[in-house]
Amino acid sequence: MADNRIFAGPPGTGKTYCAKQAVLSLIWDGMTDKEKKKKESRYYRPENFCGQAFQYAEKHYFPGIRLVSLHEGMSPADFTGGPGMTTEDGRVVFAEKEGILTGLLDEMKTTQKPGFLILDDIHRVDTAAVLGELLYAFAHRRESVTLASGKSITVPENLYVFMTANTLRPAFGISAAVRNGFSVIQMENTEKKLEELLVSEFYRSAYYNIETETLEKVIDLQSAWKELISAMRCGGILLTASGDTEQFLLELPDVSRCFGEKEAERFLQVTFPLKWTRRAGIPRRFIKKYNALAEKMCDALNELWEMYSRFCSKKTVSVLDDFREEVKKEYRYYNGFLDGIAPEFSQDREKYRIGCTCFLPGENFSMWNARELLQNKIRAQVLPFLRQYREEGILVEAELPEAERTYVSTTRELGEVQEEKIEPVIHQDYRKIFLNLYQGRKRTAGVQNPLNKSQKYNPTYGVLFELVYDMICHPLINNWSIMEILCRGREIYFKRDETGQYEGCLLAQNRLSDRIVTGSTDTTPGNEGLTSYKRDLHAFYYKGQKYVLLSKIGLDNKDFVKTVDGCRLTGPVRARYRNLYPIVKVLVYEYLQEFRNQLQIFKRESPDADERKAADDDIRMVSEDLERIDQMAWHGGNPDERRWNLLGEIRALPTWSRMLSGDLKGVYRRMDDRYQSVMESTGIHQMILQGPPGTSKTYGAREFLAIQAGLISQRGEHWDEEELKKRQLVSDGDEYSLPGGLTGNDNVYWDIIQFHPSYTYEDFVRGIAVTAAPEGTSEVTGEVYENGTAKYTLKMQQPSPVIYKTVNRTLGKMARIAGQHYNAVNPENSPRFYLIIDEINRANLATVFGELIYALEYRDSGVVTPYAAEGEARLKIPGNLYIIGTMNTADKSISSIDYAIRRRFLFFPVLPDIRIVYGSLNGDDWKTSDELKLFHLTERVFDLYLNADDYSRADVQTGHTYFLRKENTPAAAAQMRDRFLYQVVPVLREYYNDGVLLNDTYGRDPEVFEEEAFRILEELMNSADPDEMEQLYGKLLEELSAAEFLDSIREKLEEKNILAAASSDDE
């Protein structure tokens, strides 16, 4: 009896993948031995399963496999048939439409083989309403069930019905009616499952890299070889291999099945190319055929190995071993943010765990691009998931990693890396005391705290601060990586408040630090409310947030030594103090170990022999220092000596010493910010540029098109807009046509639309077009019957004011023309078609895309649509069609993008950038630029006044387009004034009213030279008189022209590595 199954789990757990795999496994199990011997049967082997195999089965298997992506517009008639509306000869026609299920059942009547129905994404619809009586029919096979239409239907035993359901906040849950007739299979989402999928995908990628023609040749030869060996054995001939080549041929794994680890290892033990030495000592009736067949086998296997070894070799298997650990580490890291899940969601924590398939590089990956694929998927899929969790309040008090973490290449030149700096804010008097004590190796007894004379000075805090300060001021790794060690290094230090809601590591966010108290573990009266962090000591600012360093640190009173592993924490600190020695050992070890890891990656990736040798020397030095740290003891005659010894020995390490002297180069990761390469590497051909208002998202989409069309080579360059427009598709009614008269690159075409709240499926995919009839009448013909026989012919003219026609809309039209020009043999040679969707999140994407959501992910699988255009109901989105959406992150409708849809898009942040403002000056002196001064002032507003508790700066900061110089004319100054007064100031005013910006500074105070500028800006926001506003604007520019303010702009230009262009103007 066929069993009905529901594959349930959160996004990215492989629900559709497993449903498809189950279909092919059942087909394989039902095959006869004769059928399994056919070459084509390899596509149905369970161990060979992949997207390519399912596409083959979907196309060739009979009676058929129906995969249906459910959406809101579906009804029981879509499955069982019924009156359907279409158009014919300009008229709306209601005719009987075949149902998805009834069509499949009709095919099944002609064969004994099973049929398969996969219902994808049942969580999008009310399943009971969409399937109706079919739910009963699925559960009661061979019973005749009467439908609401009056028809009856009988579901046979050999129809398999599989469903997939997203359990993460579904629009509709799995109802009791569905559960009664289906077994629910919960998807496994664990590290172990991730590792299994990664390894199997690696070996499948290598297997499917073998060309079909070559593979089938070897399958045929192996079949003939097995028959020959069997015949020889039947003749009493027992072969003993005369050499390694013959031994390999006799033990050759079955090449019709994907090679697993064991089979691949057998191939790796053989020396290629194989050479056949003619064999003697075999009876004459076999020897000629034996040698000839063996020689052909060797030639074919050499050809196979040449393709297979590009993906699977001793080197790539070695890299795979390291990559497995990296993938599992990333899975743990990003899902570790669920520790900050809000209490009301904690019972459903597993539903929010990011699916393991989000950490897979993708089908047909090689180990040479696996890391790039992984990081691109994390940046474009995993991080957006976490951000949405935070925006919806599922994660609380979570400081999420930035996109910079998702690197794809490394460099040893710090100047080549664009990233935010960590800014230490030092209490100079406090540090001066420490440096005096340490440099003189003095006793600290009796030294008072300059901030509170009634308290003792804390030199233990000073030791920890100096090491952190060394790391930040002389970084050997990225700043974001340093912040991860300091803010998420739970094996170094980790404390949580008694409620479990707030936590901190070595660094804690300033706004949370007073909530992380020592708690009931400190039995000293009055100490229960003490915090582990001090806000009035040194601080660190990073990405607009203030962080404070752990200050409650203890000392061991005896000399001893512990290994680094023995110093690691295994859970939150329960006592008031954690001692300095284990903190420092693990901190320094983790920092240098990360540096060594990056050195190893750089060495592996660098094509330069000298660079590889230098990296190798540094790896050796760091490895020796890591051993020294592991053996480093806590020792000295008194507490002060122990402190000074520990700090001195760390700074005496060759790696640390060279780091402080500037003699040692670090290794820094860089992101791949090329949208096209990320889409190609991930196989996800739809992306969204997201950012606050005024960040050139639509402009950025057009700039991207100009790069693809070869009009410019990189971002920031100017292109001929007319040349770009020449590549815009020509809309001719319900079809697109290619533009003519192109010069240069004629392989890029595009169009642009804008979504809005009333946008529908019929506007975007397919629908019925209504147009005025050109002549106002139409001819109607027919026959008049009498007693069942046609007796008269009827012909008449009737009024026909309108004509109805089923047509493709924007996406359908573009899919059609892209498919017509798709090169299936060499897809990379296909012309590329781009659809820009501006303000994509303003429409309900689930409704607008409908069943096409499935087609976005599975590009080679057509889906049935409710409308048949030119008699064809199926629609396929080819691989050469790309979708680029833009999304305003300050828009409240952002939450309309649900989790399942979000997983099928890549997301790229587009943020305010001073470099773009600087570039718009076209070489003019930056010191006289009103645009640059005002942009920097606005940035400082968000630095100091943003309500970072409730808002992300990346979502709301005023964009750079408000500050771009449109033209170098005398009118430019007036244009900037008007944009600032009547665009920027109203936005800031609204932000203050909505609580996005606070009236008091958030953390640090403005510099003295900034205070007057902020006071004038406040007056501007409170003024409604145009004349007064213009006067205030003039005063504001005077303040912003002061030398101190220009110096602060200069620092920002230095930070963004564009000061070289500015410095030439200074000289």
N, C-alpha and C positions, 0 to 999 in steps of 0.2 A: 504494500500500500504506500502511495506517495505521501510524504509528510510535508505539511506546511510549516515554514520556518520564518521567524522574524529575527533579523540580525540587528541588534540594538546596541547603541553606545554613543558616546559623545563624538564631536567632529574629529576627523583624522584618525579614527581607529580601524579603518579598512572595512567598513560594513558592505559597501557595494563590491569591493574587491572579493570579499569572502563569499558573497552571494554568487558572483560569477564563477568563482573557483569551484563552488559546490555544484553548479550546473555541469561544468566540464568533467568533474569527477564522476558524477552520476552517468553521464554519457559514456565515459570510459568503462565504468563497471558493467554497463549493459552491452558492450561490444563483444562480438565473437572473437575467438582466437584468430580467425582468418582476417577479420576487419582490423585487428590490432597489428597485424603484420604489414599493413599498407603504410607507405611513407607518410601519407597525410594524417595518419592516426596520431602522429607525435604531437599534434596541436591539442589533442584531448588528454594527453598524459597529465595527471595531476602535478607531477614534479616539473613539468614544462610550462606551467601556467604563467601567463603574463597578459598584458593588454593586447599584444599582437595575436596571441593564441585565441583569445576570446573573439576578436574581430573576425578571425578566420571561421570560427564555429558559428558565429552569428550569421555569417554570409552563406555558409555551405550546409549547415545542419538542417535536416528535415525530420519532423514536421515544423520545427521552428522554435526560436527563442525570442520572446517578446520582452523587451525592457522598456518600462514606462516610468517616466519621471512625473510624479504627481504634483499638481498645482491647484490653486484655488478655483480655476474655471472648469474643472472636470465634473462629470456627472455619471450616473450608471449607464447612460446611453453611449458613452464613449467605449464601454466595455462590451455591452450587449447589443448595440445597434439601435436604430430607431430613426425617426425623422431627423434629417439633417439639412441645414441650410447651406446652399451653395449658389453659384451664379452660372447662368448659361445664356448665351446670346443676349447679354445685357439685362437679363431678368433674374430676379431672385427665385430660385427653385428649391422646393422642399422635396427631398427624395430620401428613400431608405438608405441609411448609411451603415456599412458593415462595422460591427464592433471589434475592438482589439481582441477580446477573448473569443467571441463567436467565430472570428476568422481563423484563430488558432485551432479551435475545436474542429472546425471543418477540415483542416489539414490533417488533424490527428485521426480522422475517420479512415484515412487511406493507408495507415501504417500501424504497426503494433508498438512503435518506438514512442517514448514519452515526449511530452511537450513541456515547455518551461515558460513561466510568467514571472518576471521580476518587477515588483512595484517599489520604485525607489522614492525615498523621502516621504513616507506615509505621515510623518509628523506635521507636514504642511497642511493637511486637509483633515476634515472630519471623515474618517475612513468609513464609518457606518453610512453616512450620507452619500459618499461617492460610490461605494460598492453596493450598497443596498442589500438585496436578497442574495447577492453573490457570496457574502460572508457565510451564510447558511449553507449554500451549495458547496463551498470549499470544504466545509466541515463535514458534510454528509454526501460523500461521493456515491455516484450511481443512482441517487434519488432525483426524480424529476421535480424541479423547483419552478413554481409559477412566478414570473416577474411582474412588476407593476404595469408593464406594457401589455400584459396578457399573454406574452410568449412564455414558453417553458424552456428550461435549460437543464442539462444533465452533465455534471462534471465527472469525467472518468477517473479511474484510480491512478492512471499514469500521467496525470497533469501535476506537475510540481509548481507550487506557488510560493515564492520567496518574497519577503518584504525587508526593507531597511528603514530604521527609525532612529533619528537623532534624539537622544535622551536629555540633551542639554537645553533646558528651557524651551521645550517644543511648543508650537502653536496649539497642537492637539496631542494628548497623550495616547498611549495604547489602550483602547477601550476594552471593557470586559468581553464585549461581543467578538472582538478580534482575538483576544487571548484564548477564548474557548476553543477556537479551531486551529490555533497555531502554537508551536513550541517557540519560546523566546530564547535566543542564543545571545548572551551578553558577551560583547567583544572584550578580548583581553588587552589591557593597556599597561604593560609593564616593561621594565628594562630587559627582561629576558625575551619577551616577544619582540621588542625592538631589535635586539641582537640577532634573533633568528631571521627576521625579515631582511635585515641588512646583509647578512651573509648569503642567504638564498638569492637575493637580488643581485649581489655581486657576481655569483656564478652564472645566473641566468643571463645577465648582461653580456658576459663573455661568450656564452653559448649562442645567443641571438646575434652576436657580431659576425658569426659565420654566415656567409652568403648562402641563400637557399639552394642554389644550383650546386655548390660545392658540398653542402651537407647531404643533399639527396644522392649525389654521386657516391659519397662514402657509405651511406646507408645501403645502397644497392650492392656495392662491392663487398661490404661486410656480410650481407645476406648470402651472396654467392660464396663467400669464403666459409661461412658457417656450414653451408650445404656440402661444400667440398670436404671439410674436415670431418663432418658426420659420415659422408660416404667412405672416407678412408678408414674411419674407425670401424664401420660396418665390415670393411674388408680386412679387418684384423691388423691394421697399421696403427701402431701407437707412436706418435711423434714425440721426439725429444728435441727441444730447441737447440740449434747449433750456435746461437749467438743472441745478443741482447735484442736486436731488431726482430728476429723471429719470435723470441719469447714475448715481446710486446704485442705482436700481431696475434699470437695465440691467446693472450690475456686481455685483448683490447676491450674496453668497456663498451656497452651498447651505445652507439652514437645517436640513436634515435631518441634518447632521453638526455635531458640536461645533466651535465656533469656536476656532481656534488663535490664536496671537499675530498672524498677518497678518490674518486675518478680523476679529479684535477691533479691530485698529488701523484697519481700514477703517470700522468702525462708529463709532469714536471721532472720525473725521475729519468726521462728518456732524453737522449741527445739528438736534437734535430739539426739539419735535415736527416731523415732516415735514408739509408742506402741499402739496397737489397743485393746480397751476394748469392748468386745462383746456388741452389741447394742440390746436393747429390744424395744418393743413398735412399731414394724413394722409388717405388715400383714405376716402371715405364708408363703404365696407363694413367698415372697421376702426375708425374713429374713436370711435364710441359705446362699443364694447366696450373699446377701449384706455383711454379716460378713466375708464370705470366701474371697470375692473379696477385701474388705477393708484391710484385714490382708495381703494379697499378695501385695497390693499396698504399704502398710507401709514397708514391707520387701524390695521391689524393690526400693522404694524411699530412704531408708536408704543406700542401696548399691550405688545408684546414688549420694547421698549427700556426701558420703565418697570420691568419685572421684572429684566431683564438688568443694567441699570446700577446696581442696588443692590449688585451684587457686582463688576461690571467697569465702571470709569469711568477717566477720566484720573487722578483722585486715587488710586484703589486700585491702578492699574498702577504709579504712582510709589511707593506704599508697598510694593508687591510687590518692587520692585528693591532697596529697603533690607532687606526681610525675607529675601530670598534669601541675602544676605550674613550676616545674623544666624543663620539656620538652619545654614548651612555652618560658621560659627564655633562654634556649639554642638556640632555633630557632631564637629568637630576637638577641641574642648575635652574632652568626655567620653570620647571614644575615646583621647585623649592619656594617660589614666590607665593604659592598657595598657603604657606604658613601664615600669611597675612590675611587669610580669608575672614570675612565678617562673620561673627557668631551665628547670625541667622541663616548663613549658607553652609556652615561647617559640616552639617550632617550629610550634605550632598557634595562633599569635597571631591570625591572620585569622578563625579560627572564633569567637574571643571578641569580635571587633569588634561593637559594638552595631549592630543593623540600622538601615538608613537610614529605614525606615518608622516607627521609634520617634520620629523627629524631624519627622514630618509632622503638621500640625494635624488632619487627618482629612477625611473626605468632607464636601462641602457647607459648607466653612468660608468665611468672608468675611474680608477683610483687617482689618475692624474688631475681630474677636475672635481673629485668628490668633495673636497673641503670647500671649494668655491660654491658648489651646488648646495651643500648643507647650510653655509652661512647665508646665502641668498634666500633660502627658504625660511630660515629663522627670522631674518630681517623683515621679509615681506609677508610672513604668515604668523609666526609664533608671537613676535612682538605686538602686532596689532591685536591678537587675541587678548594678551595681558592688558593692553591699554583699554580695550573695551571692558574687561573685567573691572578695571579701576574706575572707569567713567560710570559704570552702572552700580558702583558701590559694593561689588562682590569682593574686591580687594580693598582693604582699608590700610591707611598709613603705609602704603607700599611705594618705595622709591624704585621705579622700574629702570632696567638698563636701557641705554640709548642705542640707536642704530649703529653707532661707531663700533660696537662690539662685534658686529658681523663683518669681519675683515675678509678679504680674499687675497691679499698680497702683503708682503712685508718689506720694510726698508730700514736701513741703518742711519738714515738722515732725518733727524727730528724736524728739520725745516720743511720736509715734504709732506708732513702730516697736519691736516687741519682738524684741530679739536679744541674743546674748551679747556682753559687752564684751571688748575686748583690754586686758589688764592689764599695763602696763609695771612691771617690778621694777628699780629703778635703784640702781646702786652710787653712792651720793651723793658720796663722796670723789672718785671718778673723774670724775664729771660736773662737780663744782665746779671742778676744775682746768681742764676744757675751757672752761667759761663764762667763767672769769677770763681765759684766753688770748684767746678770741674777742672778748669785749667790749672788751678793751684792745688787740686786734689785735697781740698780742705775738709775739715769736719763741719757738719751741718747743724750740730746741736746748738740751740739758742737762736738760730736764724729765724727772723719773723717774716710772716707773710705781708708783703707791702700793701695788699688789698684789704687786709684785716689784721691789725697789730695784735689782736688777741689770739691768733692762730699761728701754728708753726708753719714754716715754709715746707713745701712738698718737693724735694729733689727727685723722688722716685718718678713723679709725673714728668719732671724735666728730662730724665733719661729717655722715657718713651717718646716725648715730644721731639727731641733732637733727632732720633732715628726716623720718625715719620717725616720730619722737616727735611732730612737728607734725601729721602726717597722722592719727595715732591719737588724739591728744587733741582735735583740732578736725576731726572727719571731715566731709567733703563728700559721701561716699558710704557705703554700708553697711560695717560692720566685716568681714563675710565677703568683701566685694569687695576691701577693702584687703588682707586676708590672702591672697587669690588673687594679687594683684599681687606681694606679698612672697614668697609660698611657691611660686608657679608661673610667675613672670615670667622665662621662660628667655631672653628677649632682653635682659634687664637683667643677670642673672648666673646662671650654671648650671655647677655642678661635679659631677662623678661620680667615685667612687673607681675604682681600677684594675680591680676585679672587675666593675664595672658594676651592682652590686646596690644601692648607696647613693648618694643624690644630695641636693643642696641648692641653693636659690636664694639670694636675699638673706637669708631666714630658713631655718634648718634645725631639725628636731626635735632637741631636746637629746640624746636617746638615740642619735641617729645621727651627731651632729656630729663625734664623735671618730673616726669611720670614714672621713670624707671628707678624705683626706690630700692633701698637695701632690703626692706621687708622684715618679716618676722624672724628671719634667720639670725638677725643681730639682736642679741638678748640684752645689750646695754640699754638701760632706760633712756628714752629720748632719741635713740638712733633709728627707730623703726621707719621714720619718714625721710631719712637722708637719701639723697640721690647719688648715683654712681658717676655723674658727670658734673662739671663746673662750667657754668655759662660765662663767668666773668674772667676766665683765663684766656688762653689762646683759642682761636677759632679758624675754621676753614670754610671758604665759600666755593661752591661748585654748582654751575648751572642754576644760579639764582637761589640756592638753598644754603643755609648756614648749618655747619656741623661743629660739634664740640667733641673733645677727646676725653676718653676715660680718665678719671682722676683718682678713683678709689682703688689704689694698687698697694698690695702688701709686699713684705720682704720675708724671705726665709732666714732664719737666724743661724743656720749651720751650713758649712761647706758640703757640697755634694755635686753629683753629675747625673743628668738624665738625658736619654736620647730624645730627639725631636718627637718621635712617635709617642714616647712616654709623657711628653708635655702637652699633647693635643687634648682639647676638651672633647668630651663625648656627649655633653648635654649642657643646659644652661647653668650658669654660675648660681649657686644657691646661697653662698656665704656673702658677707659684706665685701670681702676683698678677694681678688685673684692675684697671686704673687707675680712680681716683675719678671723673674727668670724664665718661667715657661712662656709668658706672653711674648717676650723679646725673641726667644729661640724660634718659636713657630712663625712669628711675623717675618723675621729676616729670612728664614728658610723658605717660606712661601714666596716671598718677593724674588729671591735669587733663583728659585726653582722655575718660576714663571719666565724669568729672563732666559734661563737655559732652554726651556721649551721653545721659546721664540727663536733663539739662536739655531736650534736644530731644524726648525721649519725653514728659516732663512737659508741655512746651508743646503737643505734639500732642494729649494726652489731657485737658488741663484745660479745663473748660467756662467758666472765669472769665476774662474779657478782661484784667483787671488782672494776674492771675497769669501769663497768657501774655506780656504786655508785659514784666513783670519778668524772666521767664525769657529772653525774647529779648535784653534788655539784658545779662543775665549771659552768655548764649551769645556775644555779641559781645566782651565783655571777656575771656572765657576763650580765644576764638579768637585774639585779639591776643596774649595771653600765650603761647599755644602757638607762635606765630610768633617771639616773643622768645626762647623756649627754644631753638628750632631754630637761631637765629642766635647764641646765647650762646657766648662764647669762653672758653677757658682761658688766663688771663693774670695777670701779676703779676711783681714784681721778684725774688721768691724763692718757694720752696715754700709758706711760710706765707701770703704775700700771695695766692697763687693759691687756697689753701683758703678763706681768709676772703672773698675776692671772690666765689667760687662760691656759698658759703652766703648771703652778703649779697644778691647779685643775685636769687637764688631768693626770698628773703624779701621783697624789694622789689617783686616782681611784684604788681600790683593784686589779683589773685585770691588769692594767698598771704597778702598783707597783710590783706585783709578777712577771710580765713579765721581768721587768728590773733587778730584783734580781736573776733571773734564777730559781725561786721557782715554776714557773708554766709551765707545759708541754703544747706544742701546739698540734694541730692535723694536720697531713700531709697526703695528698693523694698519693697513689702509683698506677702505671699503671700495667696492666696485660700484661707482655711481652711474654706470652706463645702463640705462633702462633696457635697451635692446638685448644686451648680453645677459642680463638677469632673466629676462623673459625667455630667452632661448635656453639658458642653462637649467632653469626650473621646469620648462615645458608649460608654464602658465602664461598664456598669451593675452591676459587682460590685467591691467594695472590701474591704480588710482593714485593721482598726485593729490596729497592732502596737506592742508595748512591753513593758517588764519587768513582773514581777508587781506588782500593787497600783497600777496607774495608771488604774483606772476604765474599762477598755476596754469591758466589757459595759455598764456604766453609761453610758458615752459613746454607745454604740449606741442605748440607750433614750432618752437625752437628744436625740439626733439625730431619733429618731422623734417625740418630743414637739414639736420645732420644726416638723417637716413637718406634724404634725397641727394646728398652730396653738395648742397648749397653752401654749407659751412663744415668745418672739421671738428669744432668743439664748441662748448657752451661759451657764451659771452661775445661771440662774433656776430657781426651783422649780416643779414642775408637779404636777397632781393625778394620782397614779398610778392611781387608779380610772378616771379618764377615759381614760387611755392603755390600760388593760386592756380597756375597752369596745370598743376598735378591734381587739383580737386576734381573728383568724379562729377560727371555730368548726369543730372537726374532727368531722365526722359520718361515721364509718367511713372509707371510702376517698375521701371528698370533703370539701372545705372549703365552708363557707357564710358569708355575710356576717353579722356581728353586727347586732342590732337595737337600737333605742332610743338612737341616737347623737344628740348635739346639736352644732351648729357644723359644723366641717370633717368631712365624711363621705367624703372621698376618699383616706384613708390607712388601710391595713390591714396587719397584720403577724402573724408568728408567730416562735417561737424554738426552736431545737434545739441539741444539743451533740454534736459529733463525739467519737469515741473510737477506739482502735486496731482494734476489731473491727467498725467500721461498714462496711457494704457497699453496693454499687449497689442491691441489692434492698431495703435499708433506706431508701435516699434517693430513688431515681428511680421504679422500678417493680419489682414482684415478685409472687409468688403468696402470697396470704393464706390461712391455714388457720384455720377457726373450727369450733366445735362445732355439730353439727346440732341444730336446735331440737326435732325430734321423734324423732331417733335412727334413722329409716328413710327410705328414698327409693323412689320407684316406678320400676321399669325396664320399658320397653315395647319390643317388637320383633316380628319376623316370622320364622317357621320356613319354610325353603324346601325343596321337594322337586322334583328334576329342573329346577331353575332357576325354579320357580314358587312364589310365596308360598302356603302351604297353611294355616298356622295363625297366629293373632295371639297374642303372648305378653304377659302383664301380670303383674308380681309385685312384692312388697315385699322389699327387701333392707336389711340393716343398713347404716346410713350415719352412723357416729359423727362424721365431720368433713365440712366443706364447703370446697372449694378454689375460689379466685377470683383472677383476675389483676387487680391493682389498682394505681392510682397511689399512690406514697408521697409524702413531704413535697414534694419539688421538683415531681413530676408533678402533685400536687393543686394546688399554688400556680400552676403554669403554666396549668393548666386554668381556674381561676377568674379569673386575671388576663386570660387570652385572651378569656374570655366578656365581660369588661367593657372590653376594649381598643377605643378609638375610632380606627379606621383612617383616617378622614377628617381628624380633628384629634387626633393622638396626645397632644399636650400637655394635652388635656382629659380624658384617661383617668384613672381612679382609680389610685393607685400602691400596689403590693403589695411589702412588704419581708420578706425571710427573713433572720433573724439566725442565723448559725451560730457558736456559741461554741466556742472551742478548735479552730478549723478545721484547724490543721496537725497535729492528733493522728491524723487518719485519712490513709490513702493516697489523695490527691485524684485521681490518675490512675485508680484503680480505682473510687472512689466516684462520680465524675462520668461515667466512661465516655465514650461518644460525645457527651454533652452538653457537653463542653469546647468542641466546635466550635459548638454552638448558643449558647453564651454570647457568642461574638464575632459570629456572624451571626444576629442575633435573628429575622430574618424568614424564615429557612430552617429548615424542619422536618427532623429527623433520624429515621431508622428505629431503633427500639429492639428489643431481643431479645424483649420482651413486648408483646402487643397488649391494651390495655385497652379494653373495649367494642368490640372488633373493629378498633381503630385502633392500628397499630404506630408511626406517626409521632408525634413530640412536638416542639412548637415552644415556645421560651421567648419570650414577647412582650416588647416594649420597655418595658412598664410594670411589669415584675418586677425588683426590685433585690435583690442579695445582699450582706449585710454580715457579714463574718467578723471574728473576733477571734483574735489570735495572740500567744502569750507568747514573746518573743524570747529568754528565758533557757532555753526548752525545747530540749533536744538534738534533738528530732525536726523542727526547723525545716527541715532540709535536704531533707525529703520533698517540698517544693514544687519541682518541676522547672522548667526554664527556660521551656518552652513554656506551662505552666500559669501561671507567674508573669506572663508577658506579657499574659495575659488578665484580670488583676486590677490594681486600683489599690491602692497601699499608702500608708497615712497613719501617721506615728509618733505615739504617745501617750506622753508623757514625764512624769516627776515634775514637779510644778508647785507652787511655794510659794503662788501666788495662790489655788489651790483650798483649801489648808489655811487660809489667811487668811480666805477666804470662809466657811468652816465655823464661824468664831467668832461669827458673827451679831452683830457690833457690839461684842463684849467687847474690853477693853483687850488689845492684842496683846502688850504687855510682860509680862503675867501668864500668857500662854498656854503651858502645858507642851507642847502639840502643836506650836506653831511653833518652840519652842526645840529640841525633839528632832528635828524634821524638818531644821532648819538644821544641827544637829550631824551628822546622817547625811549630808547633802549634803557637809559638810566632810570626812567620812571618804572619800568617793569623790573629792573634790578632791585629797586628799593621798596616799591609799594605793592607789588603783586601779592594777592592773597593766595600764596602757594599751598595753603592747606586744602583749598577747594578747587583750584584751577591749575592747569598745566600751562606753562609759558608758551610751549610750542603750539597750543591751541588758540591762544588769544592775542599774542603780541601783534601790534600794528605792523603791517607789512611794509616792504621797502618801495613798493610802486608809488606810494603817496609822495615819496621823496626823490623820484627820478627826474632829472633835468630833461625835459622834452626837446628843447632846442637851445642852442647857444646864441641867444638874441637878448636885447635889453628887456624883452617881455618875460624872460625866464624868472627874474626875481619876483615879479608880481604874480606869476603863475604859482610859484612856490608859496607865497604868502597866502593866496586864496585857498590853495589845497590844504594848508596847515590849519587856517582859521575855520574853514567850513567843511572839512572832511576829518582831519586828524583830531582836532579839539572836540568836536561832537562825539567821536568814538570814545575818547578818553573820559569825557563827561558821563557818557552812558555806563562805562565800566565802573566809574566811581559810584554811580547810583545803584548799579546791580551788585556791588560788593566784589567785583573782580579786582579792582584796585582799592587799597585801604587808605584811610586818611593819615594813619601813622606808618612809619617805616617798618618794614618787615626785616628784623634782624639788625643790620648795620645802618648807620645814619649817613646822610649825604655828606660829601666833602664840603669844607667851609666855602670854597669858591663856587659850589653848586647851589647853595642855599637861596641866593637871591633869584636865580633862574627858576627854581621850583616855586618860589613865592609869586613871581610874575605869571607863571603858567597857571597857578591856582586862581589868580585874578581873572585870567583869560577864560577859564572854564566857568567862572561865576558871572561873566559879563554877557549881555545880550545886545549891547550897543555897538554897531559896526565901527563907528569912529573911535570909540574907546578901545576896541579890540585891535585896531590898526596901530594905535599909539603904543599899546602894551606890546604888540608884536615887535615894533622898532626897539623898545627897551630890552626885550628878550634877546634880540640878535646882538645888541651891544654886550650883554652879559656873556653870550656864547662866544664872543670874539676875544675874550680875555685869554691871556697866555696860558693860564692854568687849564682852562677848558680845552684849548687847542692841544695841550700836552696830553690830556686824557684821550683825545681822538687819535693822536699819534700812537699812543700805546695800543689802542685797539687795532690800528692799521699794522703795527708790528706783529701783534698776535695773529692776524690773518695773513701774514707773510706778503703784504702788498706795500710795505714801507719802502722797499727798493724803488718802486715806481714813484712814490711820493718824495723820497729823499733827494732825487735828482732835481726836484723843484725847489728844495730847500737851499741847495748849494749856490 
